[in-house]
Amino acid sequence: MDIFSCPHCSAKGSDNKEFALFGENQAYEVASCHDCNRYYKIINVAKLEQQIPEGLEDLYTDFLDDFAIELGLNRLDDLTQD
């Protein structure tokens, strides 16, 4: 995946993307696109102190959704926002 290309609108360039890191080890990240106002979450499993049980990633990262929503961003996989 090209981190400087938006998976929703295909806008390219590092000046179009914004990244916010969270956690003591910065294992959690919100990446957003300035063009379409969408975001997606990234979990850097190499930096996790304890692995997240498979299938529970969304529950463990709901604080990232709260952060993004406060910024007025729409989740990349939210199909109701087009």
C-alpha positions in Angstrom: 0.0 0.0 0.0 1.3 3.4 -0.9 0.9 5.5 2.3 1.0 8.7 0.2 -2.0 7.7 -2.0 -5.5 7.8 -0.6 -7.3 4.5 -1.0 -10.6 6.3 -1.3 -10.1 9.1 -3.7 -6.6 8.2 -5.1 -5.2 11.7 -4.3 -1.4 11.5 -4.2 1.4 13.3 -2.3 2.7 13.6 1.2 1.3 17.1 1.5 -2.2 15.6 1.1 -1.9 13.2 3.9 -1.8 13.6 7.7 -0.7 11.1 10.2 -1.3 11.1 14.0 0.6 8.6 16.2 -0.8 7.3 19.6 0.4 5.1 22.4 3.6 4.9 24.4 5.3 3.0 21.6 3.4 4.9 18.8 1.9 1.6 17.7 -1.5 3.2 16.7 -2.0 5.6 13.9 -4.7 7.6 12.2 -4.0 8.5 8.6 -6.2 11.0 6.8 -6.6 12.6 3.4 -7.2 16.3 3.0 -9.0 15.9 -0.3 -11.8 13.6 0.7 -11.7 14.0 4.5 -11.5 10.2 5.0 -9.3 8.4 7.6 -8.1 4.9 8.3 -6.5 3.3 11.3 -3.1 1.6 11.3 -1.8 -0.8 14.0 1.9 -1.4 13.9 2.0 -4.9 15.4 5.8 -4.8 15.7 5.5 -2.0 18.3 2.7 -3.5 20.4 3.6 -4.6 23.9 0.8 -7.2 23.8 -0.9 -8.6 20.7 -4.5 -7.8 20.0 -6.8 -10.8 19.8 -7.8 -11.5 16.2 -11.1 -9.9 15.3 -11.0 -7.4 18.2 -8.9 -4.8 16.5 -11.8 -2.4 16.1 -12.6 -2.6 19.8 -9.0 -1.9 20.8 -8.8 1.1 18.5 -12.1 2.8 19.1 -10.2 5.7 20.7 -8.8 6.4 17.3 -12.3 6.7 15.8 -13.2 9.1 18.6 -10.1 11.3 17.8 -10.9 11.3 14.0 -14.6 12.1 14.5 -13.7 15.0 16.7 -11.6 16.3 13.8 -14.6 15.9 11.5 -13.2 13.0 9.5 -15.2 10.2 8.0 -14.0 6.6 8.3 -12.7 5.1 5.1 -14.9 2.0 5.2 -18.1 4.0 6.2 -20.2 3.4 3.1 -22.9 5.8 4.3 -20.7 8.8 3.7 -20.3 9.3 0.0 
